[in-house]
Amino acid sequence: MKPFDRYDASSLPEAQFEPGSRGHVLKNKLGIKRKREMDEAESIALKTATDKFIGMYDRDHRFTASDIDTMHKIWLGEIYDWAGKYRQVNVSKGDFNFAASLHISQLMAEFEKGPLRKHTPCKFKSMERVFQALAEVHVELVLIHPFREGNGRVARLLSILMALQAGLPPLDFSGIVGRKKKEYIAAVQTGMERDYTPMEKIFKSVIRKTLRTRERQ
């Protein structure tokens, strides 16, 4: 396993790591060298940013590519210099390649004109339509993978905001571990063929778990 196994970008000159981190932590403003410490810093910042975004975007908001850039910038702006900017490196996970960096600006423009315009604001009469909206938007954003780091979490954040537009509580993704995580990854890859059915099933499961948790509280 390579030192930084989240994305296999170690051979590219643009991939810079924090000196002394042994390739485990990307170069950052805080001088953090330990992965566990960085994970905590990112998680705390994401919680703060999520609360902020819930107040920023109402039920009638149509999301844009600029909104997604803003989310990333607000979340990670105090940690990374490149927060909110599209990546300049090509990345992969295992043997799966995400979109080439030189196409990201165009792909995000198409993402705005297509899935975002089609599915937001996420206010539909049927829950099946909500599942479809969440699945397509989530898969397409993850496949583009516009940023150097934090793409999955930004995609989940956007899903939370869309679910709120649909009248749902904030989604709980904590159940996507182990076998469920493998199913999630497979669902993203199936989306390459524009088949979002597997991801719809993932969101149905996430929403059921979210609602059960809310009922117990």
C-alpha positions as a printed NumPy array, in Angstrom:
array([[  0.   ,   0.   ,   0.   ],
       [  1.359,   3.415,  -0.908],
       [  1.81 ,   5.978,   1.89 ],
       [ -1.14 ,   8.075,   0.701],
       [ -3.666,   5.541,  -0.487],
       [ -6.798,   7.701,  -0.622],
       [ -5.834,   8.802,  -4.14 ],
       [ -3.045,   7.394,  -6.238],
       [ -1.46 ,  10.677,  -7.348],
       [  1.99 ,  10.225,  -5.852],
       [  3.778,  10.191,  -9.236],
       [  2.485,  13.635, -10.225],
       [  4.593,  16.738,  -9.475],
       [  1.508,  18.704,  -8.374],
       [  0.868,  16.247,  -5.513],
       [  2.462,  17.97 ,  -2.531],
       [  2.519,  16.518,   0.957],
       [  3.293,  18.153,   4.282],
       [  7.008,  17.818,   5.022],
       [  7.514,  15.245,   7.731],
       [  4.148,  13.548,   7.126],
       [  5.694,  10.619,   5.229],
       [  3.231,  11.167,   2.426],
       [  0.189,  10.687,   4.642],
       [ -1.044,  14.316,   4.808],
       [ -1.405,  16.878,   2.034],
       [  0.508,  20.138,   2.412],
       [ -1.637,  22.401,   4.572],
       [ -1.778,  25.815,   6.241],
       [ -1.837,  24.353,   9.741],
       [  1.383,  22.378,   9.446],
       [ -0.423,  19.182,  10.443],
       [  1.672,  16.06 ,   9.852],
       [ -0.47 ,  13.291,  11.35 ],
       [ -3.393,  11.857,   9.413],
       [ -5.547,  11.388,  12.514],
       [ -5.054,  15.024,  13.463],
       [ -5.924,  16.142,   9.934],
       [ -9.038,  13.942,   9.844],
       [-10.195,  15.595,  13.063],
       [ -9.474,  19.103,  11.773],
       [-11.399,  18.448,   8.564],
       [-14.326,  16.89 ,  10.438],
       [-14.646,  19.818,  12.848],
       [-14.492,  22.278,   9.96 ],
       [-17.111,  20.288,   8.037],
       [-19.541,  20.335,  10.964],
       [-19.202,  24.114,  11.246],
       [-19.563,  24.569,   7.492],
       [-22.62 ,  22.294,   7.301],
       [-24.443,  24.348,   9.924],
       [-23.59 ,  27.466,   7.938],
       [-24.824,  26.046,   4.628],
       [-28.138,  24.916,   6.109],
       [-28.791,  28.56 ,   6.857],
       [-27.519,  29.757,   3.462],
       [-29.606,  27.708,   1.048],
       [-33.397,  27.577,   1.265],
       [-35.924,  25.134,  -0.201],
       [-36.245,  27.115,  -3.428],
       [-32.535,  27.339,  -4.213],
       [-31.228,  25.89 ,  -7.469],
       [-27.665,  24.785,  -6.879],
       [-24.856,  25.757,  -9.239],
       [-21.249,  24.773,  -9.803],
       [-20.28 ,  28.016,  -8.068],
       [-22.217,  26.937,  -4.963],
       [-20.212,  23.719,  -4.828],
       [-16.954,  25.664,  -5.138],
       [-18.141,  27.929,  -2.311],
       [-18.971,  24.952,  -0.086],
       [-15.502,  23.522,  -0.575],
       [-13.856,  26.905,   0.001],
       [-15.752,  27.65 ,   3.202],
       [-15.167,  24.145,   4.548],
       [-11.441,  23.775,   3.823],
       [-10.315,  27.355,   3.238],
       [ -8.484,  27.594,   6.552],
       [ -6.715,  24.272,   5.968],
       [ -5.629,  24.166,   2.301],
       [ -4.522,  26.886,  -0.121],
       [ -6.367,  25.185,  -2.98 ],
       [ -9.753,  24.959,  -1.242],
       [-12.563,  25.835,  -3.655],
       [-10.294,  25.457,  -6.704],
       [-10.508,  22.658,  -9.214],
       [ -7.674,  20.159,  -8.977],
       [ -4.682,  20.284, -11.301],
       [ -3.748,  16.635, -10.834],
       [ -5.266,  13.46 , -12.182],
       [ -6.402,  11.089,  -9.469],
       [ -7.58 ,   7.519,  -9.167],
       [ -8.741,   5.187,  -6.458],
       [ -7.44 ,   1.678,  -6.897],
       [ -7.764,   1.007, -10.628],
       [-10.649,   3.468, -11.076],
       [ -9.8  ,   6.777, -12.755],
       [-11.803,   9.918, -12.068],
       [-12.269,  12.652, -14.68 ],
       [ -9.072,  14.115, -16.135],
       [ -8.2  ,  17.437, -14.528],
       [ -8.121,  19.369, -17.811],
       [-11.822,  18.573, -18.387],
       [-13.134,  19.533, -14.95 ],
       [-14.251,  23.094, -15.72 ],
       [-16.246,  21.914, -18.727],
       [-17.678,  18.93 , -16.854],
       [-18.802,  21.117, -13.953],
       [-20.485,  23.523, -16.372],
       [-22.337,  20.563, -17.919],
       [-23.166,  19.267, -14.437],
       [-24.788,  22.609, -13.632],
       [-26.792,  22.714, -16.856],
       [-27.791,  19.049, -16.529],
       [-28.296,  17.273, -13.17 ],
       [-28.285,  20.389, -10.979],
       [-30.826,  22.214, -13.141],
       [-32.924,  19.059, -13.502],
       [-32.959,  18.011,  -9.852],
       [-32.725,  21.209,  -7.783],
       [-34.503,  22.606,  -5.983],
       [-35.215,  19.062,  -4.83 ],
       [-38.95 ,  19.469,  -4.249],
       [-40.855,  16.591,  -5.808],
       [-44.235,  15.013,  -5.094],
       [-42.977,  11.432,  -4.883],
       [-40.171,  10.034,  -2.744],
       [-39.077,   7.899,  -5.699],
       [-38.359,  11.105,  -7.594],
       [-36.304,  12.354,  -4.645],
       [-34.279,   9.126,  -4.667],
       [-33.595,   9.604,  -8.371],
       [-32.513,  13.203,  -7.887],
       [-30.168,  12.44 ,  -5.011],
       [-28.638,   9.458,  -6.797],
       [-27.904,  11.143, -10.116],
       [-26.513,  14.352,  -8.639],
       [-24.362,  12.46 ,  -6.15 ],
       [-22.913,  10.008,  -8.652],
       [-22.138,  12.601, -11.296],
       [-20.386,  14.912,  -8.836],
       [-18.284,  12.084,  -7.394],
       [-17.289,  10.927, -10.883],
       [-16.117,  14.413, -11.819],
       [-14.187,  14.591,  -8.529],
       [-13.485,  18.301,  -9.031],
       [-11.26 ,  18.926,  -6.015],
       [ -7.926,  17.601,  -4.797],
       [ -9.517,  16.384,  -1.564],
       [-12.962,  16.194,   0.039],
       [-15.066,  15.291,  -3.001],
       [-17.117,  12.568,  -1.348],
       [-17.881,  14.744,   1.639],
       [-18.9  ,  17.7  ,  -0.528],
       [-21.165,  15.349,  -2.502],
       [-22.722,  14.101,   0.739],
       [-23.127,  17.668,   1.942],
       [-24.97 ,  18.569,  -1.248],
       [-27.18 ,  15.494,  -0.732],
       [-28.003,  16.685,   2.786],
       [-29.004,  20.113,   1.496],
       [-31.114,  18.597,  -1.28 ],
       [-32.803,  16.246,   1.206],
       [-33.688,  19.224,   3.384],
       [-35.343,  20.813,   0.342],
       [-37.38 ,  17.614,   0.043],
       [-38.579,  17.962,   3.628],
       [-36.292,  15.267,   5.033],
       [-34.033,  15.608,   8.089],
       [-30.238,  15.848,   7.637],
       [-29.106,  12.534,   6.167],
       [-27.072,  10.101,   8.265],
       [-24.402,   8.41 ,   6.136],
       [-22.731,   6.628,   9.06 ],
       [-24.101,   3.256,   7.96 ],
       [-21.979,   3.227,   4.793],
       [-19.16 ,   1.068,   6.154],
       [-17.877,  -2.426,   5.457],
       [-20.053,  -4.216,   2.897],
       [-22.211,  -1.114,   2.464],
       [-19.149,   0.909,   1.506],
       [-18.255,  -1.631,  -1.174],
       [-21.808,  -1.404,  -2.483],
       [-21.527,   2.386,  -2.496],
       [-18.294,   2.311,  -4.514],
       [-19.842,  -0.149,  -6.964],
       [-22.881,   2.134,  -7.296],
       [-20.655,   5.077,  -8.191],
       [-18.86 ,   3.021, -10.819],
       [-22.152,   1.775, -12.278],
       [-23.054,   5.426, -12.743],
       [-20.411,   5.59 , -15.475],
       [-23.063,   3.914, -17.624],
       [-25.675,   6.421, -16.408],
       [-27.344,   3.691, -14.412],
       [-28.194,   5.277, -11.083],
       [-30.423,   2.485,  -9.768],
       [-27.804,   1.05 ,  -7.372],
       [-27.202,   4.509,  -5.886],
       [-30.95 ,   5.026,  -5.514],
       [-30.977,   1.895,  -3.339],
       [-28.123,   3.336,  -1.274],
       [-30.086,   6.53 ,  -0.669],
       [-33.234,   4.61 ,   0.22 ],
       [-31.216,   2.801,   2.896],
       [-29.644,   6.051,   4.144],
       [-33.03 ,   7.749,   4.392],
       [-34.603,   4.805,   6.21 ],
       [-31.758,   4.829,   8.745],
       [-32.053,   8.609,   9.134],
       [-35.788,   8.438,   9.781],
       [-35.469,   5.54 ,  12.246],
       [-32.851,   7.477,  14.19 ],
       [-35.033,  10.572,  14.204],
       [-38.014,   8.559,  15.534],
       [-35.94 ,   7.246,  18.444],
       [-34.8  ,  10.7  ,  19.476]])
